[in-house]
């Protein structure tokens, strides 16, 4: 089948999912456009049958973040072929890829391929490195290779078979935690507003000080990773414990997986 247009769709607070799908698109070799669902103002979008969508989201606790799932439901496919990509922080992706595939099907897409890639964990710090710097050059080369395989598969099909990916239904139950958010060091904060601009749920406000509505924080750490002075950081003891546990138990390098 021919690809009329290629569209990259992603929820990517820290940029790892976006970077990954751009490499996949490079392997497919078709000019592409972006549909960024990261920010609250992300709009609805309708796809046609002759388009190919690469749909990507990060993995939080073995699932697709609820905010990402809600934004993906703003899409409307028309039996549109899709590639589903989950990006996880080196621990496990569990039911996330299956959930992403199911949301895509629910919204009118026909998944033709799936993959999981590794991205730097949201809780990665110099003290507790967890997949630091990933996707790295090797990951991006594999993403490009995956894109080439997707293109070859599409060239060989006139009818799209159902895609099987790992995971379980019902999905893993989401872990309930007390509302929490990163803190801001007033001594190094320059009130530039970057944290507010990159927050995917719009819960950070900046005036004479930085304030965060903890209930709406999804712990993506976009504000931490984008803060130009390092003023934004985690003080929450639960986050620090999880980061230390991940560093101690999940430092061995994991590799991307393809499902074609």
DAVENVEN-V564324 format. One record per residue. N is the residue number from 0. OMEGA is omega in radians with two decimals (* if undefined). Layout:
# DAVENVEN-V564324
n = (N & N)
omega = (OMEGA & OMEGA)
This chain:
# DAVENVEN-V564324
n = (0 & 1 & 2 & 3 & 4 & 5 & 6 & 7 & 8 & 9 & 10 & 11 & 12 & 13 & 14 & 15 & 16 & 17 & 18 & 19 & 20 & 21 & 22 & 23 & 24 & 25 & 26 & 27 & 28 & 29 & 30 & 31 & 32 & 33 & 34 & 35 & 36 & 37 & 38 & 39 & 40 & 41 & 42 & 43 & 44 & 45 & 46 & 47 & 48 & 49 & 50 & 51 & 52 & 53 & 54 & 55 & 56 & 57 & 58 & 59 & 60 & 61 & 62 & 63 & 64 & 65 & 66 & 67 & 68 & 69 & 70 & 71 & 72 & 73 & 74 & 75 & 76 & 77 & 78 & 79 & 80 & 81 & 82 & 83 & 84 & 85 & 86 & 87 & 88 & 89 & 90 & 91 & 92 & 93 & 94 & 95 & 96 & 97 & 98 & 99 & 100 & 101 & 102 & 103 & 104 & 105 & 106 & 107 & 108 & 109 & 110 & 111 & 112 & 113 & 114 & 115 & 116 & 117 & 118 & 119 & 120 & 121 & 122 & 123 & 124 & 125 & 126 & 127 & 128 & 129 & 130 & 131 & 132 & 133 & 134 & 135 & 136 & 137 & 138 & 139 & 140 & 141 & 142 & 143 & 144 & 145 & 146 & 147 & 148 & 149 & 150 & 151 & 152 & 153 & 154 & 155 & 156 & 157 & 158 & 159 & 160 & 161 & 162 & 163 & 164 & 165 & 166 & 167 & 168 & 169 & 170 & 171 & 172 & 173 & 174 & 175 & 176 & 177 & 178 & 179 & 180 & 181 & 182 & 183 & 184 & 185 & 186 & 187 & 188 & 189 & 190 & 191 & 192 & 193 & 194 & 195 & 196 & 197 & 198 & 199 & 200 & 201 & 202 & 203 & 204 & 205 & 206 & 207 & 208 & 209 & 210 & 211 & 212 & 213 & 214 & 215 & 216 & 217 & 218 & 219 & 220 & 221 & 222 & 223 & 224 & 225 & 226 & 227 & 228 & 229 & 230 & 231 & 232 & 233 & 234 & 235 & 236 & 237 & 238 & 239 & 240 & 241 & 242 & 243 & 244 & 245 & 246 & 247 & 248 & 249 & 250 & 251 & 252 & 253 & 254 & 255 & 256 & 257 & 258 & 259)
omega = (-3.14 & 3.09 & 3.13 & 3.12 & 3.12 & -3.14 & 3.11 & -3.11 & -3.09 & 2.89 & -2.93 & -3.09 & -3.12 & 3.00 & -3.08 & 3.12 & 3.11 & -3.12 & -3.12 & -3.08 & 3.05 & 3.09 & 3.07 & 3.13 & 3.10 & 3.11 & 3.10 & 3.02 & 3.12 & 3.11 & -3.03 & 3.02 & -3.07 & 2.92 & -3.04 & -3.11 & -2.99 & -3.02 & -3.06 & -3.08 & 3.12 & -3.03 & 3.00 & 3.14 & 3.11 & -3.14 & 3.10 & -3.06 & -3.10 & 3.10 & 3.00 & 3.10 & 2.94 & -3.01 & -3.04 & 3.09 & 3.07 & 3.12 & 3.07 & 3.10 & 3.09 & -3.13 & 2.97 & 3.13 & 3.12 & 3.12 & 3.11 & 3.14 & 3.13 & -3.12 & 3.09 & 3.11 & 2.99 & 3.13 & 3.08 & 3.11 & 3.10 & -2.99 & -3.07 & 3.09 & -3.10 & 2.99 & -3.12 & -3.05 & 3.06 & -3.11 & -3.06 & -2.99 & 2.99 & 3.06 & -3.14 & 3.11 & 3.02 & -3.05 & -3.00 & -3.10 & 3.09 & 3.12 & 3.12 & 3.08 & -3.10 & 3.10 & 3.12 & 3.12 & 3.12 & -3.08 & 3.00 & 3.11 & 3.07 & -3.11 & 3.13 & -3.12 & 3.10 & 3.11 & 2.98 & 3.11 & -3.12 & 3.07 & 3.10 & -3.08 & 3.12 & -3.09 & 3.10 & 3.02 & 3.06 & 3.14 & 3.13 & -3.13 & 3.12 & -3.12 & -3.10 & 3.04 & 3.11 & 0.12 & 3.12 & -3.08 & 3.13 & 3.10 & -3.10 & 3.05 & 3.12 & 3.08 & 3.09 & 3.08 & 3.10 & 3.10 & 3.10 & 3.13 & 3.09 & 3.13 & 3.14 & 3.12 & -3.13 & 3.12 & -3.08 & -3.06 & 2.93 & 3.10 & -3.03 & 3.07 & 3.13 & -3.11 & 3.06 & 3.09 & -3.14 & 3.09 & -3.10 & 2.97 & -0.05 & -3.14 & 3.06 & 3.13 & -3.14 & 3.11 & -3.14 & 3.11 & 3.07 & 3.11 & -3.12 & 3.13 & 3.04 & 3.09 & 3.13 & 3.08 & -3.09 & -3.13 & -3.14 & 3.12 & 3.12 & 3.09 & -3.12 & 3.13 & -3.13 & -3.12 & 3.12 & -3.09 & -3.07 & -3.10 & -3.07 & 3.10 & 3.05 & -3.07 & 3.12 & 3.07 & -3.12 & 3.02 & 3.03 & 3.11 & 3.09 & 3.11 & -3.14 & 3.04 & -2.99 & -3.08 & -3.10 & -3.12 & 3.13 & 3.08 & -3.13 & -3.13 & 3.04 & -3.14 & 3.14 & -3.04 & -3.13 & -3.12 & -3.04 & -3.12 & -3.10 & -3.11 & -3.08 & -3.05 & 3.10 & 2.97 & -3.09 & -3.08 & 3.11 & 3.10 & 3.14 & 3.10 & 3.13 & -3.14 & 3.12 & 3.12 & 3.11 & 3.12 & -3.10 & -2.99 & -3.05 & 3.10 & 3.13 & -3.05 & 3.00 & -3.04 & 3.10 & 3.09 & -3.13 & 3.06 & -3.00 & *)
